[in-house]
């Protein structure tokens, strides 16, 4: 029997979570080091997975299957395709970075790191699920860590509201999608939740058109699609830094990924029929999200809305149903995940020191936090889609695909990129450069810790490397895109 | 008919029931001997005795090839078997949670009544005759009325007992009227014989519908489904907490066991009619229970409304009327048993230590005892239907059954109301994890039997939610035996 690489990657964080819960409360460092140790190993394994994935054969690899409930056709069935592999890497990466930036949490660190690890298992599990039941299982597993982490460790003013809003939005979405998934299960007549079988089920067109919106929008709520996006900024802002990183960086990709895997890949006719609506809503995401980001006075809300805007590009990529668009969406998911994790970590570093996120009260931070500033600028350049950074190679194919499928969408969405440049530059100038506001005591601001530096440098380098050498990721994604195109029958 | 006549082996089939009678007698006898002094032992005796009976039931009283016994009085099929295990388990756990409660100091009677009620439930699940069924229901109900009002110095408890009794008496009368209609026209009290007559069309068409309407009042009361739920919040609030736990789980399961058997056996011809009725009750229960629970300030009332809502979810499976649906309902009941008993076990401990059941008593519980808070988290999330806990699989099964039966609207009602459900469960968790501990908070008093009980419940919740294969196949066998 081969080494169960995927299962180990999925369950390593949960194991760490259980282990941490068993530690005595007073041993705060045990919790930290255990979380870090396990997440580093997990990241190494994810890199190994990335390297071992065979792009020549493509399709689903590292498959493991164990019967779970044969009577209903439920099995523990994991495997990854070209879309899933980069996301597994992203998930493991952000979990590790989240652990590092949370190093100085003093309030109940045992519970914090334990819940963080469970959240990690949840997202990694979704990316690897080939069984529809299992996908829901892991999807919903995230409910309690998300809620509790925001409610307990979030920013005091909005945490109760933000946590509840986020949890209920996502739960509504997933319950609606669940009913749709059950409808698919029975309509297929195959008595199986196996998604590879369901891909071949050949649902009739009426059925697909009826159920596609339930499944797609149910999951897309977590992807932040307009008009169900409002949980995202509120939730991200209320959450502690590590959770913001995971939510915006990975959880939103979980939503997008599930919408792709379950709705678009299993109901391709439905996807074609509903693509115009997705185009419309996603374009609103891109432009409206960017505009709203521009007028925010709270540093963290800027990033929160920028996520809404960028996830719109992913949805546009999906809706094109073309090679370019899907490839771009895959790259954008990874690139945005890394970028927004970096953004939120820098926001956290600034807030921890300045004790305010009000842009008007910040300024001149580059003197004290040069590396964080540099990291934020790199993230900003990615965000604007500057060539040489990963944002460019992700957004460019999306616009190419959109130009093919719906030129008007491409034209309007490009407007969003211009606005993005505006608000990013504005924030960089007002927060990091210029004159420090009188209320900000620059002298007392300390430099960032070693852990923070590791995070900033690592995430920045990944985005630059991917921007300069897109071929690090494109071959893998292409195999995934090929498979999707085969299903949706596009060019 | 002759097949059901008495034969010696039939004694074995009801061995656990006989054991329950003996156990009740034994507990009362030892109570006299120990004079309430070594009262702790009575609890262990009851719990141990119930455990032995579970083992006996597994070894000797498995469902046989010829289920109809004692002249067609009882039908010891897989369904009766599974439900018996559920009731015995529920009673044993309730015993463990009650043992160290000071206010229940006349304990012998308490445990004796508990065992008698359990006996009634086992017979309810197996009854195949109207007379037997009625007797079984009353054997269950009367001890429960007394248990609900057990704390005679506590006004709320006596009110609870009286209310429960009055509601129970009225609904049981209406149900009895339904039984008499069926008997009057069919000339037999045997459920399966009545079913044959209805099938052959020798009865007036409107009669079964009228009878079903009357009978459902009695069953609806037992399962606390809307619109027969009015008693539940007051009774749950006032009754001693372990009794509330028992009422909301084992007693509800008993109600469902007869509801399912009766409707599937007697009225299969009228399925379209009663499916409409049951789905109506189900939707109303889910909506009302979940919405009203949001505003509750007392944890027992909150769990009471949640329990009404859960009855609605279980009814989804019944409304689907398929083997999958019934299996889902039974799975739901099993998972609900361990989950809700865990929740009420924790409520009992907090109530015992702090002296209050208001939600304020839970402020900062996670700082006082992280382990207890985690257990409450597991129980509440399982009630909310979140994996990896039993409640998730249970909800999924009933929703699946609804979608399969074409009741997609009901699945949507269930899915959407479960969001309200999650909201108030999370609100409790917020209080537990987020709010500061009051300065004058009293220490929590843990005892060994309580720990054992809670550990069993938590392990059960997680097992049901992760390794669900064997449990599902059991419930599915039980469900098949009813068709």
Interface residues (C-beta under 8 A of the other chain):
Chain A: X21 X25 X67 X68 X69 X70 X71 X72 X110 X111 X133 X136 X137 X138 X140 X141 X143 X144 X147 X148 X151 X152 X160 X163 X164 X167 X168 X171 X172 X175 X176 X178 X179 X182 X183 X185 X186
Chain B: X366 X370 X374 X377 X381 X386 X387 X388 X392 X396 X399 X400 X403 X404 X408 X411 X412 X415 X416 X418 X419 X422 X423 X426 X427 X429 X430 X433 X434 X468 X469 X472 X473 X476
